[in-house]
Amino acid sequence: MKKITLNATLTSAIDNRLREASPDAVYQDSTFIDLGGINDAGYRDMMGFDLSEFNNTTEVTSANLFLYWYYPAGNTRPDDTIVEVYRPASSWNTSYVSWNKKDKNVAWKNPGGDWYDKNGVSQGDTPYASITLKGSELPDNKYYELDVTELVKEYVSGKYENTGVLIKARTENNNYIAFYSIECGIETQKPKLQLEYLI
């Protein structure tokens, strides 16, 4: 029987900021997520989308994460920001996750988050997806796209538990940027995951 191509856009998600300068603070309700570094401190983000409507009979053909870049408005940065996506090594609790902890009274093995890269290497440096925002570029208030097809396929197929994504910059110095978060309140600026799949 011929398969049917369908599309889905997921905007119902959870996200948290991880801030090195406030390593035990929980940033669950912030209207933005940020990454890179400023003043010798790093910023990273945790994000999760509910994929439970899909199962191992769903053939995902593409999956793209869209983030809306708005800050630092009107300013360049000394260094480029290479945005990278990794697979969190375990589940995390949005009510408690911070730079130091993944859950209440449960620390990360590595401050700033534990992850696997595309090759399955713990704390590896081969991301599932990446984009480069040049330091000379100004935030232009539009979506930027990260191709996370392989990671979403691994989640939907059941190869790995859906632990969401860990978003960080390749380097974390003089390249701080911010995107709008799920909590920004504006549908046209929230992070979204677009899927194309066959059933």
C-alpha positions as YAML, in Angstrom:
chain: A
units: angstrom
residues:
- id: 1
  name: MET
  ca: [0.00, 0.00, 0.00]
- id: 2
  name: LYS
  ca: [1.29, 3.43, -0.92]
- id: 3
  name: LYS
  ca: [2.41, 5.53, 2.01]
- id: 4
  name: ILE
  ca: [1.03, 9.00, 2.65]
- id: 5
  name: THR
  ca: [3.26, 12.01, 3.34]
- id: 6
  name: LEU
  ca: [2.11, 14.13, 6.28]
- id: 7
  name: ASN
  ca: [3.45, 17.23, 7.98]
- id: 8
  name: ALA
  ca: [3.34, 18.31, 11.60]
- id: 9
  name: THR
  ca: [4.49, 21.43, 13.42]
- id: 10
  name: LEU
  ca: [5.08, 21.00, 17.14]
- id: 11
  name: THR
  ca: [5.17, 24.10, 19.34]
- id: 12
  name: SER
  ca: [4.17, 22.49, 22.63]
- id: 13
  name: ALA
  ca: [7.47, 22.03, 24.37]
- id: 14
  name: ILE
  ca: [9.50, 22.64, 27.49]
- id: 15
  name: ASP
  ca: [12.71, 24.61, 27.70]
- id: 16
  name: ASN
  ca: [15.17, 25.79, 30.33]
- id: 17
  name: ARG
  ca: [18.21, 28.02, 30.36]
- id: 18
  name: LEU
  ca: [21.45, 26.78, 31.94]
- id: 19
  name: ARG
  ca: [23.55, 29.68, 33.25]
- id: 20
  name: GLU
  ca: [27.10, 29.04, 34.43]
- id: 21
  name: ALA
  ca: [27.25, 32.24, 36.49]
- id: 22
  name: SER
  ca: [24.17, 31.11, 38.49]
- id: 23
  name: PRO
  ca: [24.80, 27.35, 38.44]
- id: 24
  name: ASP
  ca: [21.98, 26.35, 40.80]
- id: 25
  name: ALA
  ca: [19.32, 28.73, 39.49]
- id: 26
  name: VAL
  ca: [16.36, 27.24, 37.60]
- id: 27
  name: TYR
  ca: [15.27, 29.26, 34.57]
- id: 28
  name: GLN
  ca: [12.00, 27.56, 33.65]
- id: 29
  name: ASP
  ca: [9.83, 30.56, 32.83]
- id: 30
  name: SER
  ca: [12.24, 32.82, 30.97]
- id: 31
  name: THR
  ca: [10.91, 34.37, 27.75]
- id: 32
  name: PHE
  ca: [14.21, 33.63, 26.02]
- id: 33
  name: ILE
  ca: [16.88, 30.96, 25.73]
- id: 34
  name: ASP
  ca: [20.53, 31.89, 25.28]
- id: 35
  name: LEU
  ca: [23.88, 30.39, 24.46]
- id: 36
  name: GLY
  ca: [27.50, 31.23, 23.89]
- id: 37
  name: GLY
  ca: [29.48, 33.17, 26.45]
- id: 38
  name: ILE
  ca: [29.91, 36.60, 27.97]
- id: 39
  name: ASN
  ca: [32.04, 37.79, 30.89]
- id: 40
  name: ASP
  ca: [33.80, 34.40, 31.07]
- id: 41
  name: ALA
  ca: [30.55, 32.51, 31.70]
- id: 42
  name: GLY
  ca: [28.65, 30.11, 29.46]
- id: 43
  name: TYR
  ca: [24.98, 29.69, 28.60]
- id: 44
  name: ARG
  ca: [23.25, 26.55, 27.32]
- id: 45
  name: ASP
  ca: [19.69, 25.33, 26.90]
- id: 46
  name: MET
  ca: [17.55, 22.24, 27.36]
- id: 47
  name: MET
  ca: [14.48, 21.73, 25.19]
- id: 48
  name: GLY
  ca: [11.98, 18.93, 24.74]
- id: 49
  name: PHE
  ca: [9.10, 18.22, 22.35]
- id: 50
  name: ASP
  ca: [6.37, 15.63, 22.88]
- id: 51
  name: LEU
  ca: [6.78, 12.97, 20.19]
- id: 52
  name: SER
  ca: [4.35, 10.48, 21.71]
- id: 53
  name: GLU
  ca: [1.91, 10.76, 18.78]
- id: 54
  name: PHE
  ca: [4.54, 9.09, 16.61]
- id: 55
  name: ASN
  ca: [5.77, 5.50, 16.95]
- id: 56
  name: ASN
  ca: [8.20, 3.05, 15.40]
- id: 57
  name: THR
  ca: [5.92, 2.57, 12.39]
- id: 58
  name: THR
  ca: [6.25, 6.27, 11.56]
- id: 59
  name: GLU
  ca: [8.89, 6.93, 8.92]
- id: 60
  name: VAL
  ca: [10.30, 10.39, 9.59]
- id: 61
  name: THR
  ca: [11.70, 11.90, 6.40]
- id: 62
  name: SER
  ca: [12.70, 15.29, 7.80]
- id: 63
  name: ALA
  ca: [12.71, 17.15, 11.10]
- id: 64
  name: ASN
  ca: [13.82, 20.72, 11.57]
- id: 65
  name: LEU
  ca: [14.14, 22.81, 14.72]
- id: 66
  name: PHE
  ca: [13.40, 26.51, 14.23]
- id: 67
  name: LEU
  ca: [14.75, 29.14, 16.64]
- id: 68
  name: TYR
  ca: [13.92, 32.86, 16.39]
- id: 69
  name: TRP
  ca: [17.04, 35.04, 16.78]
- id: 70
  name: TYR
  ca: [16.49, 38.50, 18.25]
- id: 71
  name: TYR
  ca: [19.40, 39.41, 20.57]
- id: 72
  name: PRO
  ca: [21.80, 41.29, 20.90]
- id: 73
  name: ALA
  ca: [19.61, 43.70, 18.94]
- id: 74
  name: GLY
  ca: [21.61, 46.00, 16.68]
- id: 75
  name: ASN
  ca: [24.97, 44.72, 17.93]
- id: 76
  name: THR
  ca: [27.71, 42.55, 16.50]
- id: 77
  name: ARG
  ca: [29.83, 40.14, 18.57]
- id: 78
  name: PRO
  ca: [33.62, 39.72, 18.71]
- id: 79
  name: ASP
  ca: [33.35, 36.04, 17.76]
- id: 80
  name: ASP
  ca: [31.09, 33.79, 15.69]
- id: 81
  name: THR
  ca: [28.42, 31.72, 17.41]
- id: 82
  name: ILE
  ca: [28.29, 28.14, 16.15]
- id: 83
  name: VAL
  ca: [24.98, 26.76, 17.43]
- id: 84
  name: GLU
  ca: [25.07, 23.00, 18.05]
- id: 85
  name: VAL
  ca: [22.49, 20.37, 19.01]
- id: 86
  name: TYR
  ca: [23.28, 17.29, 21.11]
- id: 87
  name: ARG
  ca: [21.29, 14.44, 22.68]
- id: 88
  name: PRO
  ca: [20.96, 14.75, 26.47]
- id: 89
  name: ALA
  ca: [22.40, 11.65, 28.12]
- id: 90
  name: SER
  ca: [19.38, 11.19, 30.39]
- id: 91
  name: SER
  ca: [16.00, 12.64, 31.21]
- id: 92
  name: TRP
  ca: [15.85, 15.94, 33.08]
- id: 93
  name: ASN
  ca: [13.22, 17.74, 35.10]
- id: 94
  name: THR
  ca: [12.14, 21.15, 33.85]
- id: 95
  name: SER
  ca: [11.22, 22.17, 37.42]
- id: 96
  name: TYR
  ca: [14.76, 21.62, 38.71]
- id: 97
  name: VAL
  ca: [17.26, 21.53, 35.84]
- id: 98
  name: SER
  ca: [20.16, 23.98, 36.12]
- id: 99
  name: TRP
  ca: [23.82, 24.26, 35.16]
- id: 100
  name: ASN
  ca: [24.68, 21.94, 38.06]
- id: 101
  name: LYS
  ca: [21.63, 19.67, 38.33]
- id: 102
  name: LYS
  ca: [19.32, 17.66, 36.07]
- id: 103
  name: ASP
  ca: [16.68, 16.99, 38.75]
- id: 104
  name: LYS
  ca: [15.98, 17.75, 42.38]
- id: 105
  name: ASN
  ca: [19.12, 16.81, 44.33]
- id: 106
  name: VAL
  ca: [20.53, 15.00, 41.25]
- id: 107
  name: ALA
  ca: [23.66, 16.54, 39.77]
- id: 108
  name: TRP
  ca: [24.87, 16.31, 36.22]
- id: 109
  name: LYS
  ca: [28.08, 14.29, 35.93]
- id: 110
  name: ASN
  ca: [29.42, 17.27, 34.00]
- id: 111
  name: PRO
  ca: [28.34, 20.77, 35.03]
- id: 112
  name: GLY
  ca: [26.50, 22.35, 32.13]
- id: 113
  name: GLY
  ca: [24.87, 19.08, 31.11]
- id: 114
  name: ASP
  ca: [25.66, 15.52, 30.02]
- id: 115
  name: TRP
  ca: [25.21, 14.67, 26.36]
- id: 116
  name: TYR
  ca: [25.97, 12.28, 23.53]
- id: 117
  name: ASP
  ca: [27.04, 13.48, 20.14]
- id: 118
  name: LYS
  ca: [25.94, 12.17, 16.74]
- id: 119
  name: ASN
  ca: [28.50, 9.36, 16.95]
- id: 120
  name: GLY
  ca: [27.33, 8.25, 20.40]
- id: 121
  name: VAL
  ca: [30.37, 9.73, 22.14]
- id: 122
  name: SER
  ca: [29.79, 11.01, 25.67]
- id: 123
  name: GLN
  ca: [30.54, 14.77, 25.78]
- id: 124
  name: GLY
  ca: [31.59, 14.44, 22.13]
- id: 125
  name: ASP
  ca: [31.91, 17.31, 19.70]
- id: 126
  name: THR
  ca: [30.16, 16.04, 16.56]
- id: 127
  name: PRO
  ca: [26.71, 17.66, 16.80]
- id: 128
  name: TYR
  ca: [23.50, 16.30, 15.33]
- id: 129
  name: ALA
  ca: [22.98, 19.72, 13.79]
- id: 130
  name: SER
  ca: [24.75, 23.07, 13.67]
- id: 131
  name: ILE
  ca: [24.51, 26.53, 12.15]
- id: 132
  name: THR
  ca: [26.99, 29.40, 12.22]
- id: 133
  name: LEU
  ca: [25.88, 32.93, 13.07]
- id: 134
  name: LYS
  ca: [28.75, 35.23, 12.16]
- id: 135
  name: GLY
  ca: [29.89, 37.70, 14.78]
- id: 136
  name: SER
  ca: [29.54, 40.42, 12.16]
- id: 137
  name: GLU
  ca: [25.87, 39.56, 11.59]
- id: 138
  name: LEU
  ca: [23.11, 41.44, 13.37]
- id: 139
  name: PRO
  ca: [20.09, 39.62, 14.81]
- id: 140
  name: ASP
  ca: [17.46, 39.93, 12.10]
- id: 141
  name: ASN
  ca: [14.34, 38.80, 13.93]
- id: 142
  name: LYS
  ca: [13.65, 35.67, 11.96]
- id: 143
  name: TYR
  ca: [13.78, 31.91, 12.34]
- id: 144
  name: TYR
  ca: [16.96, 29.92, 11.89]
- id: 145
  name: GLU
  ca: [16.74, 26.23, 11.06]
- id: 146
  name: LEU
  ca: [18.61, 23.23, 12.45]
- id: 147
  name: ASP
  ca: [18.23, 19.87, 10.72]
- id: 148
  name: VAL
  ca: [17.59, 17.37, 13.53]
- id: 149
  name: THR
  ca: [16.21, 14.60, 11.30]
- id: 150
  name: GLU
  ca: [18.62, 11.92, 12.49]
- id: 151
  name: LEU
  ca: [17.99, 12.63, 16.18]
- id: 152
  name: VAL
  ca: [14.20, 12.65, 15.80]
- id: 153
  name: LYS
  ca: [14.38, 9.39, 13.83]
- id: 154
  name: GLU
  ca: [16.31, 7.83, 16.71]
- id: 155
  name: TYR
  ca: [13.64, 8.95, 19.17]
- id: 156
  name: VAL
  ca: [10.61, 7.95, 17.12]
- id: 157
  name: SER
  ca: [12.06, 4.54, 16.25]
- id: 158
  name: GLY
  ca: [12.64, 3.82, 19.92]
- id: 159
  name: LYS
  ca: [16.41, 3.54, 19.52]
- id: 160
  name: TYR
  ca: [16.80, 6.07, 22.33]
- id: 161
  name: GLU
  ca: [14.52, 7.51, 24.98]
- id: 162
  name: ASN
  ca: [13.30, 10.96, 23.98]
- id: 163
  name: THR
  ca: [15.42, 13.17, 26.22]
- id: 164
  name: GLY
  ca: [15.01, 16.27, 24.07]
- id: 165
  name: VAL
  ca: [17.92, 18.40, 22.92]
- id: 166
  name: LEU
  ca: [20.81, 20.19, 24.54]
- id: 167
  name: ILE
  ca: [21.69, 23.36, 22.63]
- id: 168
  name: LYS
  ca: [25.07, 24.98, 23.09]
- id: 169
  name: ALA
  ca: [27.69, 26.98, 21.24]
- id: 170
  name: ARG
  ca: [30.87, 25.26, 20.09]
- id: 171
  name: THR
  ca: [32.88, 27.89, 21.97]
- id: 172
  name: GLU
  ca: [31.55, 30.01, 24.80]
- id: 173
  name: ASN
  ca: [33.38, 33.32, 24.80]
- id: 174
  name: ASN
  ca: [32.44, 36.74, 23.41]
- id: 175
  name: ASN
  ca: [29.60, 35.28, 21.34]
- id: 176
  name: TYR
  ca: [26.45, 35.51, 23.46]
- id: 177
  name: ILE
  ca: [23.12, 35.38, 21.62]
- id: 178
  name: ALA
  ca: [19.50, 34.78, 22.54]
- id: 179
  name: PHE
  ca: [16.44, 33.25, 20.89]
- id: 180
  name: TYR
  ca: [12.84, 33.49, 22.02]
- id: 181
  name: SER
  ca: [11.63, 30.64, 24.23]
- id: 182
  name: ILE
  ca: [8.38, 28.71, 24.50]
- id: 183
  name: GLU
  ca: [7.30, 31.20, 27.17]
- id: 184
  name: CYS
  ca: [7.67, 34.30, 24.98]
- id: 185
  name: GLY
  ca: [3.92, 34.38, 24.41]
- id: 186
  name: ILE
  ca: [4.09, 35.05, 20.67]
- id: 187
  name: GLU
  ca: [3.23, 32.06, 18.49]
- id: 188
  name: THR
  ca: [5.18, 33.36, 15.50]
- id: 189
  name: GLN
  ca: [8.40, 33.57, 17.55]
- id: 190
  name: LYS
  ca: [8.31, 30.43, 19.69]
- id: 191
  name: PRO
  ca: [10.67, 27.51, 19.00]
- id: 192
  name: LYS
  ca: [9.02, 24.94, 16.76]
- id: 193
  name: LEU
  ca: [9.77, 21.49, 15.42]
- id: 194
  name: GLN
  ca: [8.57, 20.74, 11.90]
- id: 195
  name: LEU
  ca: [8.28, 17.13, 10.82]
- id: 196
  name: GLU
  ca: [7.57, 15.43, 7.52]
- id: 197
  name: TYR
  ca: [6.74, 11.74, 7.79]
- id: 198
  name: LEU
  ca: [5.18, 8.78, 6.01]
- id: 199
  name: ILE
  ca: [2.42, 6.50, 7.27]
...
